[in-house]
Amino acid sequence: MQQQAIDHQSLTYGTLLKQWRDRRNFSQLDLALASQVSQRHISFLESGRANPSQTMVIQLATVLEIPLRHQNLMLSTAEFTPIHAETDLSAPEMTSVSKAINFMLNQQDPYPGLVVDRYWNLLLANKGATRLLNIFIDPDNLQTLFCFDGKINLMRTVFDPQGLRPFIVNWEEIVGHLLQRVYREANSPVESELSAQLFEELINYPDVSEIWKSSSRYAQNTLLLIMHLKKNDLNFQFFSTIATLGTPYDITLQEIRIESFFPADEETEHNWSLA
């Protein structure tokens, strides 16, 4: 797949509105009814025959459930100042949220818990997550090979032959699933080119393009996708849950994901207590 960098300056508000309407499978009439705006006005906004007010941009974006980052882009194309901030988790105003996230991670111990951003960069990890990574990847290699701009990218650790790949028993199944997720995130016509770059990087790891091209699908014989890790006598099988923050008004808070790993069988529960 060849991803093309998006020239945001070439985008118009009408183009973005139509793209998001199509993406949400809304007809112009559907959007008009849901937003209590006339279909004629929706048509005029998309064609550029009418310009939206700031209130209208937010109103339609809310109905279409457009992420905050993209709402900012739509405001910019409509010649308004973006209103949604993107605040670092370490900022003072994030103290209460950071405390809540750290509480969740601490409660998840001894099992792995971590926080990633939209590009799968590791932002926070509990002792269990650090322990899991260090069992399979030498800490020096983790920093040298997978740390860019001060952040470890978890996708790279899974795909790279020097990372977790040799220890994931069902690696092809895991990679097939992760590729679909990254592709969906990268394939939006208004997505950051960094998402597309990440997909291109992952697809170029050994054997990955063949998995992506394969039309075969794994049989779903279990309730959940399990990650099976094995190193010498250590044998772990984990499933995970992903949590997000409710009703965020900050881009960072909307995009972070809190992933918690749980033992999928009694053997893993026993082995983890001894590892």
BALOBA-1460 file (C-alpha; in Angstrom, 3 decimals):
// residues 275
<rec num="1" residu="m" x="0.000" y="0.000" z="0.000"/>
<rec num="2" residu="q" x="1.389" y="3.369" z="-0.954"/>
<rec num="3" residu="q" x="0.263" y="6.075" z="1.419"/>
<rec num="4" residu="q" x="0.338" y="9.612" z="0.154"/>
<rec num="5" residu="a" x="1.205" y="12.542" z="2.361"/>
<rec num="6" residu="i" x="-1.752" y="14.796" z="2.913"/>
<rec num="7" residu="d" x="-1.406" y="18.417" z="1.885"/>
<rec num="8" residu="h" x="-3.662" y="20.002" z="4.479"/>
<rec num="9" residu="q" x="-3.471" y="23.348" z="2.715"/>
<rec num="10" residu="s" x="-5.200" y="21.840" z="-0.316"/>
<rec num="11" residu="l" x="-8.143" y="20.618" z="1.761"/>
<rec num="12" residu="t" x="-11.326" y="22.614" z="2.047"/>
<rec num="13" residu="y" x="-13.947" y="22.468" z="4.751"/>
<rec num="14" residu="g" x="-16.485" y="21.110" z="2.282"/>
<rec num="15" residu="t" x="-14.128" y="18.319" z="1.206"/>
<rec num="16" residu="l" x="-13.467" y="17.286" z="4.794"/>
<rec num="17" residu="l" x="-17.145" y="17.388" z="5.692"/>
<rec num="18" residu="k" x="-18.034" y="15.110" z="2.788"/>
<rec num="19" residu="q" x="-15.174" y="12.716" z="3.610"/>
<rec num="20" residu="w" x="-16.314" y="12.349" z="7.192"/>
<rec num="21" residu="r" x="-19.971" y="12.076" z="6.191"/>
<rec num="22" residu="d" x="-19.094" y="9.269" z="3.785"/>
<rec num="23" residu="r" x="-16.888" y="7.618" z="6.360"/>
<rec num="24" residu="r" x="-19.785" y="7.550" z="8.836"/>
<rec num="25" residu="n" x="-22.168" y="6.266" z="6.121"/>
<rec num="26" residu="f" x="-24.392" y="9.318" z="6.425"/>
<rec num="27" residu="s" x="-26.314" y="10.661" z="3.476"/>
<rec num="28" residu="q" x="-26.779" y="14.419" z="3.311"/>
<rec num="29" residu="l" x="-30.345" y="13.856" z="4.473"/>
<rec num="30" residu="d" x="-29.177" y="11.702" z="7.397"/>
<rec num="31" residu="l" x="-26.773" y="14.419" z="8.522"/>
<rec num="32" residu="a" x="-29.379" y="17.119" z="8.052"/>
<rec num="33" residu="l" x="-31.916" y="15.307" z="10.216"/>
<rec num="34" residu="a" x="-29.395" y="14.396" z="12.917"/>
<rec num="35" residu="s" x="-27.980" y="17.912" z="13.145"/>
<rec num="36" residu="q" x="-31.248" y="19.806" z="12.554"/>
<rec num="37" residu="v" x="-29.700" y="21.618" z="9.597"/>
<rec num="38" residu="s" x="-31.351" y="21.722" z="6.179"/>
<rec num="39" residu="q" x="-30.120" y="19.277" z="3.558"/>
<rec num="40" residu="r" x="-29.752" y="22.209" z="1.188"/>
<rec num="41" residu="h" x="-27.345" y="23.916" z="3.584"/>
<rec num="42" residu="i" x="-25.308" y="20.696" z="3.996"/>
<rec num="43" residu="s" x="-25.047" y="20.514" z="0.212"/>
<rec num="44" residu="f" x="-23.969" y="24.151" z="-0.005"/>
<rec num="45" residu="l" x="-21.305" y="23.622" z="2.701"/>
<rec num="46" residu="e" x="-19.833" y="20.641" z="0.882"/>
<rec num="47" residu="s" x="-19.796" y="22.387" z="-2.488"/>
<rec num="48" residu="g" x="-18.285" y="25.553" z="-1.044"/>
<rec num="49" residu="r" x="-21.308" y="27.683" z="-1.945"/>
<rec num="50" residu="a" x="-21.782" y="28.462" z="1.771"/>
<rec num="51" residu="n" x="-19.307" y="29.034" z="4.590"/>
<rec num="52" residu="p" x="-19.947" y="27.546" z="8.038"/>
<rec num="53" residu="s" x="-19.938" y="29.428" z="11.315"/>
<rec num="54" residu="q" x="-17.689" y="28.134" z="14.067"/>
<rec num="55" residu="t" x="-20.756" y="26.818" z="15.861"/>
<rec num="56" residu="m" x="-21.844" y="24.950" z="12.733"/>
<rec num="57" residu="v" x="-18.409" y="23.313" z="12.364"/>
<rec num="58" residu="i" x="-18.570" y="21.987" z="15.922"/>
<rec num="59" residu="q" x="-22.244" y="21.013" z="15.623"/>
<rec num="60" residu="l" x="-21.719" y="18.867" z="12.531"/>
<rec num="61" residu="a" x="-18.444" y="17.442" z="13.854"/>
<rec num="62" residu="t" x="-20.209" y="16.366" z="17.039"/>
<rec num="63" residu="v" x="-22.968" y="14.589" z="15.127"/>
<rec num="64" residu="l" x="-20.394" y="12.809" z="12.952"/>
<rec num="65" residu="e" x="-18.282" y="11.944" z="16.029"/>
<rec num="66" residu="i" x="-15.178" y="13.450" z="14.468"/>
<rec num="67" residu="p" x="-12.066" y="13.183" z="16.681"/>
<rec num="68" residu="l" x="-10.868" y="16.407" z="18.281"/>
<rec num="69" residu="r" x="-7.651" y="16.520" z="16.264"/>
<rec num="70" residu="h" x="-9.651" y="16.491" z="13.051"/>
<rec num="71" residu="q" x="-12.156" y="18.982" z="14.407"/>
<rec num="72" residu="n" x="-9.225" y="21.381" z="14.761"/>
<rec num="73" residu="l" x="-8.300" y="20.749" z="11.137"/>
<rec num="74" residu="m" x="-11.868" y="21.427" z="10.033"/>
<rec num="75" residu="l" x="-11.920" y="24.654" z="12.021"/>
<rec num="76" residu="s" x="-8.673" y="25.699" z="10.358"/>
<rec num="77" residu="t" x="-9.977" y="24.993" z="6.854"/>
<rec num="78" residu="a" x="-13.055" y="27.056" z="7.722"/>
<rec num="79" residu="e" x="-10.658" y="29.870" z="8.760"/>
<rec num="80" residu="f" x="-11.292" y="29.600" z="12.502"/>
<rec num="81" residu="t" x="-8.749" y="29.151" z="15.271"/>
<rec num="82" residu="p" x="-8.539" y="25.552" z="16.552"/>
<rec num="83" residu="i" x="-10.124" y="25.243" z="19.979"/>
<rec num="84" residu="h" x="-8.935" y="21.826" z="21.200"/>
<rec num="85" residu="a" x="-5.646" y="21.766" z="23.095"/>
<rec num="86" residu="e" x="-3.082" y="18.951" z="23.002"/>
<rec num="87" residu="t" x="-1.581" y="18.892" z="26.496"/>
<rec num="88" residu="d" x="1.337" y="16.769" z="27.660"/>
<rec num="89" residu="l" x="0.435" y="14.256" z="30.360"/>
<rec num="90" residu="s" x="3.158" y="15.710" z="32.573"/>
<rec num="91" residu="a" x="1.623" y="19.211" z="32.509"/>
<rec num="92" residu="p" x="0.326" y="20.547" z="35.867"/>
<rec num="93" residu="e" x="-3.244" y="20.747" z="34.586"/>
<rec num="94" residu="m" x="-3.113" y="17.001" z="33.888"/>
<rec num="95" residu="t" x="-2.295" y="16.110" z="37.507"/>
<rec num="96" residu="s" x="-5.695" y="14.665" z="38.421"/>
<rec num="97" residu="v" x="-5.898" y="12.631" z="35.213"/>
<rec num="98" residu="s" x="-2.321" y="11.378" z="35.615"/>
<rec num="99" residu="k" x="-3.108" y="10.293" z="39.156"/>
<rec num="100" residu="a" x="-6.126" y="8.351" z="37.922"/>
<rec num="101" residu="i" x="-4.140" y="6.656" z="35.157"/>
<rec num="102" residu="n" x="-1.309" y="5.773" z="37.533"/>
<rec num="103" residu="f" x="-3.877" y="4.366" z="39.969"/>
<rec num="104" residu="m" x="-5.206" y="2.095" z="37.207"/>
<rec num="105" residu="l" x="-1.699" y="0.957" z="36.280"/>
<rec num="106" residu="n" x="-0.769" y="0.272" z="39.898"/>
<rec num="107" residu="q" x="-3.981" y="-1.677" z="40.433"/>
<rec num="108" residu="q" x="-3.127" y="-3.780" z="37.383"/>
<rec num="109" residu="d" x="0.141" y="-4.971" z="38.951"/>
<rec num="110" residu="p" x="1.516" y="-7.602" z="39.028"/>
<rec num="111" residu="y" x="0.129" y="-8.030" z="35.519"/>
<rec num="112" residu="p" x="1.235" y="-5.712" z="32.694"/>
<rec num="113" residu="g" x="-0.482" y="-2.388" z="32.162"/>
<rec num="114" residu="l" x="0.593" y="0.405" z="29.836"/>
<rec num="115" residu="v" x="-0.479" y="3.615" z="28.144"/>
<rec num="116" residu="v" x="0.170" y="4.332" z="24.464"/>
<rec num="117" residu="d" x="-0.521" y="7.284" z="22.190"/>
<rec num="118" residu="r" x="-2.084" y="7.249" z="18.720"/>
<rec num="119" residu="y" x="1.206" y="6.093" z="17.176"/>
<rec num="120" residu="w" x="1.633" y="3.231" z="19.683"/>
<rec num="121" residu="n" x="4.424" y="5.025" z="21.518"/>
<rec num="122" residu="l" x="4.760" y="3.920" z="25.130"/>
<rec num="123" residu="l" x="3.879" y="6.791" z="27.463"/>
<rec num="124" residu="l" x="3.527" y="5.014" z="30.798"/>
<rec num="125" residu="a" x="4.070" y="1.460" z="32.047"/>
<rec num="126" residu="n" x="3.577" y="-0.302" z="35.341"/>
<rec num="127" residu="k" x="6.099" y="-2.684" z="36.896"/>
<rec num="128" residu="g" x="4.421" y="-5.647" z="35.246"/>
<rec num="129" residu="a" x="4.741" y="-4.186" z="31.733"/>
<rec num="130" residu="t" x="8.383" y="-3.234" z="32.306"/>
<rec num="131" residu="r" x="9.039" y="-6.728" z="33.625"/>
<rec num="132" residu="l" x="7.402" y="-8.350" z="30.584"/>
<rec num="133" residu="l" x="9.452" y="-6.315" z="28.119"/>
<rec num="134" residu="n" x="12.699" y="-6.928" z="30.009"/>
<rec num="135" residu="i" x="12.115" y="-10.703" z="30.089"/>
<rec num="136" residu="f" x="12.121" y="-10.871" z="26.307"/>
<rec num="137" residu="i" x="14.180" y="-7.847" z="25.235"/>
<rec num="138" residu="d" x="17.449" y="-6.755" z="26.803"/>
<rec num="139" residu="p" x="16.851" y="-3.320" z="28.403"/>
<rec num="140" residu="d" x="19.823" y="-1.823" z="26.527"/>
<rec num="141" residu="n" x="18.479" y="-3.083" z="23.201"/>
<rec num="142" residu="l" x="15.028" y="-1.792" z="24.088"/>
<rec num="143" residu="q" x="16.432" y="1.720" z="24.377"/>
<rec num="144" residu="t" x="18.871" y="1.451" z="21.476"/>
<rec num="145" residu="l" x="16.640" y="-0.205" z="18.898"/>
<rec num="146" residu="f" x="13.134" y="0.913" z="19.722"/>
<rec num="147" residu="c" x="13.362" y="4.272" z="21.466"/>
<rec num="148" residu="f" x="12.879" y="7.329" z="19.232"/>
<rec num="149" residu="d" x="12.346" y="10.849" z="20.535"/>
<rec num="150" residu="g" x="12.438" y="9.422" z="24.042"/>
<rec num="151" residu="k" x="9.548" y="6.978" z="23.442"/>
<rec num="152" residu="i" x="9.537" y="3.232" z="22.837"/>
<rec num="153" residu="n" x="7.282" y="2.244" z="19.943"/>
<rec num="154" residu="l" x="5.461" y="-0.973" z="20.823"/>
<rec num="155" residu="m" x="4.568" y="-1.806" z="17.223"/>
<rec num="156" residu="r" x="8.251" y="-1.914" z="16.359"/>
<rec num="157" residu="t" x="8.958" y="-4.231" z="19.288"/>
<rec num="158" residu="v" x="6.395" y="-6.719" z="17.949"/>
<rec num="159" residu="f" x="7.418" y="-6.583" z="14.282"/>
<rec num="160" residu="d" x="11.216" y="-6.352" z="14.582"/>
<rec num="161" residu="p" x="13.172" y="-9.669" z="14.568"/>
<rec num="162" residu="q" x="15.331" y="-8.213" z="17.355"/>
<rec num="163" residu="g" x="12.303" y="-7.473" z="19.497"/>
<rec num="164" residu="l" x="9.425" y="-9.659" z="20.675"/>
<rec num="165" residu="r" x="8.942" y="-11.398" z="17.333"/>
<rec num="166" residu="p" x="11.108" y="-14.523" z="18.041"/>
<rec num="167" residu="f" x="9.171" y="-15.134" z="21.270"/>
<rec num="168" residu="i" x="5.592" y="-14.724" z="20.013"/>
<rec num="169" residu="v" x="4.387" y="-18.235" z="19.178"/>
<rec num="170" residu="n" x="1.394" y="-16.982" z="17.188"/>
<rec num="171" residu="w" x="3.302" y="-14.058" z="15.668"/>
<rec num="172" residu="e" x="1.635" y="-14.210" z="12.240"/>
<rec num="173" residu="e" x="-1.829" y="-14.104" z="13.792"/>
<rec num="174" residu="i" x="-0.883" y="-11.178" z="16.038"/>
<rec num="175" residu="v" x="0.772" y="-9.266" z="13.204"/>
<rec num="176" residu="g" x="-2.193" y="-9.788" z="10.887"/>
<rec num="177" residu="h" x="-4.480" y="-8.282" z="13.510"/>
<rec num="178" residu="l" x="-2.174" y="-5.356" z="14.315"/>
<rec num="179" residu="l" x="-1.627" y="-4.543" z="10.635"/>
<rec num="180" residu="q" x="-5.370" y="-4.177" z="10.160"/>
<rec num="181" residu="r" x="-5.557" y="-1.775" z="13.086"/>
<rec num="182" residu="v" x="-2.646" y="0.361" z="11.920"/>
<rec num="183" residu="y" x="-3.939" y="0.338" z="8.351"/>
<rec num="184" residu="r" x="-7.359" y="1.613" z="9.425"/>
<rec num="185" residu="e" x="-5.694" y="4.411" z="11.369"/>
<rec num="186" residu="a" x="-3.353" y="5.273" z="8.502"/>
<rec num="187" residu="n" x="-5.864" y="5.002" z="5.684"/>
<rec num="188" residu="s" x="-8.005" y="7.961" z="6.622"/>
<rec num="189" residu="p" x="-7.780" y="10.644" z="3.922"/>
<rec num="190" residu="v" x="-7.261" y="13.235" z="6.658"/>
<rec num="191" residu="e" x="-4.904" y="11.265" z="8.900"/>
<rec num="192" residu="s" x="-1.421" y="12.457" z="9.831"/>
<rec num="193" residu="e" x="1.259" y="11.188" z="7.478"/>
<rec num="194" residu="l" x="3.054" y="9.791" z="10.550"/>
<rec num="195" residu="s" x="0.421" y="7.052" z="10.731"/>
<rec num="196" residu="a" x="1.028" y="6.200" z="7.085"/>
<rec num="197" residu="q" x="4.788" y="6.210" z="7.658"/>
<rec num="198" residu="l" x="4.390" y="3.794" z="10.560"/>
<rec num="199" residu="f" x="2.358" y="1.417" z="8.413"/>
<rec num="200" residu="e" x="4.945" y="1.570" z="5.623"/>
<rec num="201" residu="e" x="7.730" y="0.875" z="8.106"/>
<rec num="202" residu="l" x="5.916" y="-2.122" z="9.581"/>
<rec num="203" residu="i" x="5.008" y="-3.599" z="6.195"/>
<rec num="204" residu="n" x="8.698" y="-3.585" z="5.234"/>
<rec num="205" residu="y" x="9.836" y="-5.805" z="8.097"/>
<rec num="206" residu="p" x="10.761" y="-9.341" z="6.928"/>
<rec num="207" residu="d" x="7.781" y="-11.534" z="5.951"/>
<rec num="208" residu="v" x="5.218" y="-8.888" z="6.913"/>
<rec num="209" residu="s" x="4.184" y="-7.934" z="3.367"/>
<rec num="210" residu="e" x="3.403" y="-11.595" z="2.655"/>
<rec num="211" residu="i" x="1.135" y="-11.739" z="5.690"/>
<rec num="212" residu="w" x="-0.594" y="-8.536" z="4.575"/>
<rec num="213" residu="k" x="-1.114" y="-9.830" z="1.041"/>
<rec num="214" residu="s" x="-2.384" y="-13.197" z="2.185"/>
<rec num="215" residu="s" x="-6.086" y="-13.705" z="1.742"/>
<rec num="216" residu="s" x="-6.188" y="-16.431" z="4.386"/>
<rec num="217" residu="r" x="-7.881" y="-15.744" z="7.696"/>
<rec num="218" residu="y" x="-7.218" y="-17.443" z="10.970"/>
<rec num="219" residu="a" x="-9.992" y="-19.552" z="12.428"/>
<rec num="220" residu="q" x="-11.559" y="-17.927" z="15.450"/>
<rec num="221" residu="n" x="-11.560" y="-20.884" z="17.825"/>
<rec num="222" residu="t" x="-11.131" y="-18.835" z="20.988"/>
<rec num="223" residu="l" x="-13.140" y="-16.128" z="22.673"/>
<rec num="224" residu="l" x="-10.360" y="-13.543" z="22.425"/>
<rec num="225" residu="l" x="-7.132" y="-12.926" z="20.551"/>
<rec num="226" residu="i" x="-4.387" y="-14.345" z="22.754"/>
<rec num="227" residu="m" x="-0.721" y="-13.335" z="22.635"/>
<rec num="228" residu="h" x="1.362" y="-16.451" z="23.287"/>
<rec num="229" residu="l" x="4.910" y="-15.696" z="24.445"/>
<rec num="230" residu="k" x="7.567" y="-18.359" z="25.017"/>
<rec num="231" residu="k" x="11.240" y="-18.169" z="26.015"/>
<rec num="232" residu="n" x="13.048" y="-21.294" z="27.179"/>
<rec num="233" residu="d" x="10.881" y="-22.714" z="29.980"/>
<rec num="234" residu="l" x="8.819" y="-19.531" z="30.339"/>
<rec num="235" residu="n" x="5.406" y="-19.765" z="28.743"/>
<rec num="236" residu="f" x="2.821" y="-16.958" z="28.901"/>
<rec num="237" residu="q" x="-0.534" y="-16.438" z="27.259"/>
<rec num="238" residu="f" x="-2.194" y="-13.042" z="27.724"/>
<rec num="239" residu="f" x="-5.352" y="-11.346" z="26.523"/>
<rec num="240" residu="s" x="-5.836" y="-7.622" z="26.892"/>
<rec num="241" residu="t" x="-8.452" y="-4.971" z="27.498"/>
<rec num="242" residu="i" x="-8.203" y="-1.408" z="26.179"/>
<rec num="243" residu="a" x="-9.670" y="1.547" z="28.032"/>
<rec num="244" residu="t" x="-10.071" y="5.161" z="26.991"/>
<rec num="245" residu="l" x="-11.077" y="8.249" z="28.938"/>
<rec num="246" residu="g" x="-14.710" y="9.273" z="28.891"/>
<rec num="247" residu="t" x="-15.734" y="12.501" z="27.116"/>
<rec num="248" residu="p" x="-12.306" y="14.119" z="26.784"/>
<rec num="249" residu="y" x="-11.985" y="17.702" z="25.545"/>
<rec num="250" residu="d" x="-8.206" y="17.500" z="25.097"/>
<rec num="251" residu="i" x="-6.590" y="15.780" z="22.116"/>
<rec num="252" residu="t" x="-4.006" y="13.917" z="24.201"/>
<rec num="253" residu="l" x="-6.671" y="12.523" z="26.503"/>
<rec num="254" residu="q" x="-8.855" y="11.443" z="23.594"/>
<rec num="255" residu="e" x="-6.043" y="9.607" z="21.840"/>
<rec num="256" residu="i" x="-4.339" y="7.706" z="24.672"/>
<rec num="257" residu="r" x="-5.196" y="4.061" z="25.230"/>
<rec num="258" residu="i" x="-4.746" y="2.210" z="28.503"/>
<rec num="259" residu="e" x="-4.066" y="-1.473" z="27.805"/>
<rec num="260" residu="s" x="-4.184" y="-4.081" z="30.550"/>
<rec num="261" residu="f" x="-2.958" y="-7.664" z="30.120"/>
<rec num="262" residu="f" x="-4.449" y="-10.645" z="31.933"/>
<rec num="263" residu="p" x="-3.401" y="-14.315" z="32.081"/>
<rec num="264" residu="a" x="-5.420" y="-16.415" z="29.640"/>
<rec num="265" residu="d" x="-4.842" y="-19.665" z="31.540"/>
<rec num="266" residu="e" x="-3.759" y="-21.017" z="34.905"/>
<rec num="267" residu="e" x="-0.304" y="-21.924" z="33.593"/>
<rec num="268" residu="t" x="0.377" y="-18.273" z="32.754"/>
<rec num="269" residu="e" x="-0.914" y="-17.184" z="36.143"/>
<rec num="270" residu="h" x="1.439" y="-19.662" z="37.827"/>
<rec num="271" residu="n" x="4.452" y="-18.927" z="35.596"/>
<rec num="272" residu="w" x="4.059" y="-15.174" z="36.004"/>
<rec num="273" residu="s" x="4.206" y="-15.507" z="39.772"/>
<rec num="274" residu="l" x="7.560" y="-17.283" z="39.432"/>
<rec num="275" residu="a" x="9.150" y="-15.257" z="36.621"/>
